[in-house]
């Protein structure tokens, strides 16, 4: 079997698929790409048995067939070659591969493509269409809040709640929570599932900004397909916590201020906070916010004052500065508002002006003030 392809085009496709290859594969063949040629199209697949990526590219081939190609050596070869046509010659008896470029020949040992694990196919699925840019926004604005705690597997992914023409994404690690909703969805299903963080990190790097993504799902897997690429991931089989129960509804105190000023002030004050708790204290009065932190172990202390609009009773509340800085970095609004009730209840962070077609709500738990 022989085929020719542009080295740079092939490298681009391999870099998309290569994200699915795990660092410690349970089977040696999982360190390979599966190349399948059919009708002058090369289908490239990679998997770690949880997440799989397939992508296609036009080639000039003299026969159909499949071979598993070692990923690391192939990627390194292509990165070191300037753009040019290259030819693969595969011996289907022993799966030896010879690559010919303008510079010379490179031989490597492939494996039988038949031994490559099969990649789940979308059967008995529901589907919806999502603009690629909206899905990318949704992932970027929620994924940072997902937990790394393997003992609570449900929280290590992002919760997708499909409600016909609306998609809600939720992520939480029990200290912070983000709920992101967008309405430009074409779907006919109402259901929910949890997508692992690894799959979403791979997805956000390759999503198209200007075309729709088809999201299909059944009880076991989610399938994201766009252009010539499809990502399949096994869903997290766990029950997601009832996130609505932790979002406080009665928040009589509202603080509004410039997002960048608030974030920069928190970054400076956090330098002086206790490195274990990262606690900063917000002392809020009418039109004045004082942010302070101290680390008694090292006698470090800092205070800053910011102008703000505040409606409500005077309030002193403590938060983890790291969480607030991270959340403010994800919000794109110029002005933000915090809805607060008491020093022991969660604060809600929102853009001051609602955005068209999307909603975002962030929740952050307070750090108890030590007397």
C-alpha positions as CSV (number, residue, x, y, z in Angstrom):
1,X,0.0,0.0,0.0
2,X,1.4,3.3,-1.1
3,X,0.2,6.9,-0.6
4,X,1.4,10.5,-0.9
5,X,0.4,13.5,1.2
6,X,1.6,17.0,2.1
7,X,3.9,16.8,5.2
8,X,2.5,20.0,6.8
9,X,-1.1,19.0,6.3
10,X,-0.5,15.6,7.7
11,X,1.4,17.1,10.7
12,X,-1.5,19.4,11.4
13,X,-4.0,16.4,11.5
14,X,-1.6,14.3,13.6
15,X,-1.3,17.0,16.2
16,X,-5.1,17.2,16.6
17,X,-5.4,13.4,17.0
18,X,-2.2,13.0,19.0
19,X,-3.8,14.7,22.0
20,X,-5.8,11.5,22.7
21,X,-2.7,9.4,23.2
22,X,-2.1,8.9,26.9
23,X,1.3,9.2,28.6
24,X,1.3,5.7,30.1
25,X,-0.7,3.5,27.7
26,X,-2.0,0.2,29.0
27,X,-1.4,-1.5,25.6
28,X,1.7,-0.8,23.4
29,X,-0.5,-0.3,20.3
30,X,-2.1,2.8,22.0
31,X,1.2,4.6,21.4
32,X,0.3,4.5,17.7
33,X,-1.9,6.3,15.2
34,X,-4.2,4.1,13.2
35,X,-4.0,5.0,9.5
36,X,-6.9,3.7,7.4
37,X,-6.9,4.4,3.6
38,X,-10.2,4.2,1.8
39,X,-11.0,5.9,-1.6
40,X,-8.0,8.2,-1.5
41,X,-8.9,9.4,2.0
42,X,-6.6,8.8,5.0
43,X,-8.5,8.4,8.3
44,X,-6.2,9.0,11.3
45,X,-7.3,7.7,14.7
46,X,-5.8,7.8,18.2
47,X,-7.2,6.7,21.6
48,X,-6.4,6.1,25.2
49,X,-9.6,3.9,25.5
50,X,-11.5,6.8,27.3
51,X,-11.0,9.5,24.7
52,X,-10.6,9.0,20.9
53,X,-10.0,11.4,18.1
54,X,-10.4,10.7,14.4
55,X,-9.7,13.1,11.6
56,X,-9.5,12.7,7.8
57,X,-7.3,14.1,5.0
58,X,-7.1,13.7,1.2
59,X,-4.2,11.6,-0.1
60,X,-3.1,9.9,-3.3
61,X,-3.2,6.2,-2.7
62,X,-2.8,3.1,-4.9
63,X,-4.8,0.8,-2.5
64,X,-7.0,0.6,0.5
65,X,-5.7,-0.8,3.8
66,X,-4.7,0.0,7.4
67,X,-1.6,0.1,9.5
68,X,-0.8,1.3,13.1
69,X,2.1,3.8,13.0
70,X,4.3,4.7,16.0
71,X,3.2,8.2,17.0
72,X,6.2,9.7,18.6
73,X,8.8,9.0,15.9
74,X,6.4,10.0,13.1
75,X,5.5,13.4,14.8
76,X,9.2,14.1,15.4
77,X,10.1,13.3,11.8
78,X,7.4,15.6,10.4
79,X,8.2,18.4,12.7
80,X,11.8,18.3,11.5
81,X,10.8,18.3,7.8
82,X,10.1,21.5,5.8
83,X,6.7,21.4,4.0
84,X,6.8,19.0,1.0
85,X,5.0,16.0,-0.5
86,X,6.0,12.8,1.3
87,X,5.3,9.2,0.3
88,X,4.5,6.3,2.6
89,X,5.1,2.8,1.4
90,X,3.6,0.1,3.7
91,X,4.4,-3.6,3.4
92,X,1.1,-5.2,4.4
93,X,2.9,-8.5,5.1
94,X,5.1,-7.3,8.0
95,X,3.8,-3.7,8.4
96,X,7.2,-2.2,7.8
97,X,6.8,1.5,6.8
98,X,9.1,3.5,4.5
99,X,8.7,7.2,4.3
100,X,10.3,9.0,1.4
101,X,10.9,12.8,1.4
102,X,13.0,15.0,-0.9
103,X,15.9,14.5,1.6
104,X,15.9,10.7,1.9
105,X,14.2,7.6,3.3
106,X,13.1,6.8,6.8
107,X,12.1,3.3,7.9
108,X,10.0,2.4,10.9
109,X,8.1,-0.7,12.2
110,X,4.4,-0.5,12.1
111,X,1.8,-2.9,13.6
112,X,-1.3,-4.6,12.2
113,X,-4.2,-2.1,12.1
114,X,-6.6,-4.9,12.9
115,X,-5.1,-5.1,16.4
116,X,-6.0,-1.4,17.1
117,X,-9.0,-1.0,19.6
118,X,-12.2,-0.2,17.9
119,X,-13.5,3.3,18.4
120,X,-17.1,3.7,19.6
121,X,-19.6,4.6,16.9
122,X,-22.6,6.9,17.4
123,X,-25.5,4.5,17.6
124,X,-28.9,5.2,19.4
125,X,-27.8,8.8,19.9
126,X,-29.6,12.1,20.4
127,X,-28.0,15.1,18.6
128,X,-27.8,18.9,18.8
129,X,-26.0,21.5,16.8
130,X,-23.9,24.2,18.6
131,X,-22.0,27.1,17.1
132,X,-18.3,26.2,17.6
133,X,-17.5,29.6,19.1
134,X,-20.2,29.3,21.7
135,X,-19.1,25.8,22.8
136,X,-15.5,27.0,23.0
137,X,-16.6,29.9,25.2
138,X,-18.7,27.6,27.4
139,X,-15.7,25.2,27.9
140,X,-13.2,28.0,28.6
141,X,-15.6,29.7,31.1
142,X,-16.4,26.5,33.1
143,X,-13.5,24.0,32.9
144,X,-11.2,25.8,35.4
145,X,-13.8,25.3,38.2
146,X,-13.9,21.5,37.8
147,X,-12.4,19.5,40.6
148,X,-9.2,17.4,40.5
149,X,-10.5,15.2,43.4
150,X,-10.6,11.6,42.0
151,X,-12.7,10.6,45.0
152,X,-15.5,12.7,43.7
153,X,-15.5,11.6,40.0
154,X,-18.7,13.5,39.1
155,X,-17.0,16.8,39.9
156,X,-13.9,16.1,37.8
157,X,-15.9,16.8,34.6
158,X,-18.2,19.5,33.3
159,X,-22.0,18.8,33.6
160,X,-23.9,19.3,30.3
161,X,-27.6,19.9,30.8
162,X,-29.4,19.8,27.4
163,X,-32.8,21.4,27.5
164,X,-34.1,21.4,23.8
165,X,-32.8,24.8,22.5
166,X,-30.7,25.6,25.6
167,X,-27.5,24.2,26.9
168,X,-26.3,24.7,30.4
169,X,-22.7,23.9,31.4
170,X,-21.8,23.6,35.1
171,X,-18.5,22.9,36.9
172,X,-17.7,22.9,40.6
173,X,-15.1,21.8,43.0
174,X,-17.2,22.5,46.1
175,X,-15.3,25.8,46.7
176,X,-16.4,27.6,43.5
177,X,-19.1,26.9,40.9
178,X,-19.7,28.2,37.4
179,X,-23.0,27.9,35.5
180,X,-22.9,29.0,31.9
181,X,-26.0,29.0,29.7
182,X,-26.4,29.6,26.0
183,X,-29.5,29.5,23.8
184,X,-28.3,29.1,20.2
185,X,-28.7,25.4,20.2
186,X,-30.7,23.3,17.7
187,X,-31.8,20.1,19.6
188,X,-34.8,18.0,20.4
189,X,-33.7,16.3,23.6
190,X,-33.8,17.1,27.3
191,X,-31.1,15.2,29.2
192,X,-27.9,15.6,31.1
193,X,-24.4,14.0,31.3
194,X,-20.9,14.6,32.6
195,X,-18.0,15.1,30.1
196,X,-14.4,14.5,31.4
197,X,-12.0,17.4,31.6
198,X,-9.4,15.8,29.4
199,X,-11.8,15.5,26.5
200,X,-12.9,19.1,26.9
201,X,-9.3,20.4,27.0
202,X,-8.6,18.6,23.7
203,X,-11.7,19.9,22.2
204,X,-11.2,23.5,23.0
205,X,-7.9,23.5,21.2
206,X,-9.3,22.3,18.0
207,X,-12.9,23.7,17.8
208,X,-13.7,25.8,14.7
209,X,-14.8,29.3,15.4
210,X,-17.1,29.8,12.4
211,X,-18.9,26.5,11.9
212,X,-21.3,24.4,13.9
213,X,-20.4,21.4,16.0
214,X,-22.7,18.4,16.2
215,X,-22.9,17.0,19.7
216,X,-24.3,13.4,19.8
217,X,-24.7,11.4,22.9
218,X,-26.0,8.1,24.3
219,X,-25.8,6.7,27.8
220,X,-22.1,5.8,27.5
221,X,-20.4,8.3,25.2
222,X,-20.4,11.8,23.8
223,X,-19.5,12.5,20.1
224,X,-18.3,15.9,19.1
225,X,-18.0,16.2,15.3
226,X,-16.9,19.2,13.2
227,X,-15.3,19.4,9.7
228,X,-13.3,16.2,9.2
229,X,-12.7,15.6,12.9
230,X,-14.6,13.7,15.5
231,X,-13.8,13.4,19.2
232,X,-15.5,10.6,21.2
233,X,-15.3,10.4,25.0
234,X,-16.6,8.0,27.6
235,X,-19.0,9.9,29.9
236,X,-18.4,10.0,33.7
237,X,-20.8,7.5,35.2
238,X,-21.8,9.3,38.3
239,X,-24.5,11.5,39.7
240,X,-23.9,15.2,39.6
241,X,-24.7,17.1,42.8
242,X,-27.8,19.3,42.8
243,X,-26.0,22.5,42.0
244,X,-29.2,24.7,42.2
245,X,-29.5,23.8,45.9
246,X,-26.2,25.6,46.7
247,X,-26.9,28.8,44.8
248,X,-28.3,31.3,47.3
249,X,-31.4,33.1,46.1
250,X,-31.9,35.9,48.6
251,X,-28.9,38.2,48.4
252,X,-29.8,41.7,49.6
253,X,-26.3,43.2,49.3
254,X,-25.0,44.2,45.9
255,X,-21.5,45.4,45.2
256,X,-20.7,46.8,41.7
257,X,-17.2,47.8,40.5
258,X,-14.7,47.7,37.7
259,X,-13.6,44.2,37.0
260,X,-9.9,44.9,36.1
261,X,-9.4,47.2,39.1
262,X,-10.9,44.6,41.4
263,X,-8.8,41.8,39.9
264,X,-5.5,43.8,40.0
265,X,-6.1,44.9,43.6
266,X,-6.7,41.2,44.7
267,X,-3.5,40.1,42.9
268,X,-1.5,42.7,44.8
269,X,-3.1,42.0,48.2
270,X,-2.9,38.2,47.8
271,X,0.9,38.6,47.9
272,X,0.6,39.4,51.6
273,X,-2.0,36.8,52.4
274,X,-1.5,33.5,54.3
275,X,-0.1,31.1,51.7
276,X,-2.3,28.2,53.0
277,X,-5.7,30.0,53.0
278,X,-5.0,32.8,50.5
279,X,-7.6,34.7,52.6
280,X,-8.4,38.3,51.7
281,X,-11.0,40.3,53.6
282,X,-13.5,42.5,51.9
283,X,-14.8,45.3,54.1
284,X,-17.7,46.8,52.2
285,X,-19.5,50.0,53.1
286,X,-21.5,52.5,51.0
287,X,-19.4,53.4,47.9
288,X,-16.2,52.0,49.5
289,X,-14.5,48.6,49.4
290,X,-11.4,47.9,51.5
291,X,-9.5,44.8,50.6
292,X,-7.0,43.6,53.1
293,X,-4.8,40.5,54.0
294,X,-2.3,39.6,56.6
295,X,0.0,36.7,57.2
296,X,0.7,36.7,61.0
297,X,3.5,34.2,60.6
298,X,5.6,36.6,58.7
299,X,4.1,39.9,59.9
300,X,3.0,40.7,56.3
301,X,0.0,43.0,55.8
302,X,-1.6,44.9,53.0
303,X,-4.7,47.1,52.5
304,X,-6.2,48.9,49.5
305,X,-9.3,50.9,49.0
306,X,-11.5,50.9,45.8
307,X,-14.4,53.0,44.7
308,X,-17.6,51.0,44.2
309,X,-21.3,51.1,44.2
310,X,-22.9,49.2,47.1
311,X,-26.4,48.7,48.1
312,X,-27.0,47.0,51.4
313,X,-25.8,46.8,55.0
314,X,-22.1,47.1,55.8
315,X,-20.4,43.7,55.5
316,X,-17.1,42.1,56.2
317,X,-16.5,38.8,54.4
318,X,-13.4,36.6,53.6
319,X,-12.6,34.9,50.3
320,X,-9.8,32.9,48.8
321,X,-8.1,35.5,46.6
322,X,-6.9,32.8,44.2
323,X,-10.4,31.8,43.4
324,X,-11.7,35.3,42.9
325,X,-8.8,36.3,40.7
326,X,-9.3,33.2,38.5
327,X,-13.1,33.9,38.2
328,X,-12.6,37.6,37.4
329,X,-10.1,36.5,34.7
330,X,-12.8,34.4,32.9
331,X,-15.5,37.1,33.0
332,X,-15.1,39.5,30.1
333,X,-17.4,42.3,31.3
334,X,-15.9,45.7,32.2
335,X,-18.1,46.0,35.2
336,X,-19.0,43.1,37.6
337,X,-21.3,42.8,40.5
338,X,-21.2,40.6,43.6
339,X,-24.4,39.6,45.3
340,X,-23.8,38.8,49.0
341,X,-25.9,38.1,52.1
342,X,-23.9,37.1,55.2
343,X,-20.2,36.4,55.9
344,X,-21.0,32.7,56.0
345,X,-22.9,32.3,52.8
346,X,-21.6,32.0,49.2
347,X,-21.1,35.1,47.2
348,X,-22.4,35.3,43.6
349,X,-20.3,37.0,40.9
350,X,-21.9,38.2,37.7
351,X,-21.3,40.6,34.8
352,X,-23.0,43.9,35.6
353,X,-24.7,43.9,32.2
354,X,-26.3,40.7,30.8
355,X,-24.9,39.3,27.6
356,X,-27.0,38.6,24.6
357,X,-27.7,34.9,24.1
358,X,-25.7,33.7,27.1
359,X,-25.7,33.9,30.8
360,X,-23.0,33.3,33.3
361,X,-23.2,32.9,37.1
362,X,-20.2,32.2,39.4
363,X,-20.4,31.2,43.0
364,X,-17.6,31.3,45.5
365,X,-17.7,30.0,49.1
366,X,-16.4,32.4,51.8
367,X,-13.3,31.6,54.0
368,X,-14.4,31.8,57.6
369,X,-13.0,34.9,59.3
370,X,-10.7,34.0,62.2
371,X,-11.2,36.2,65.2
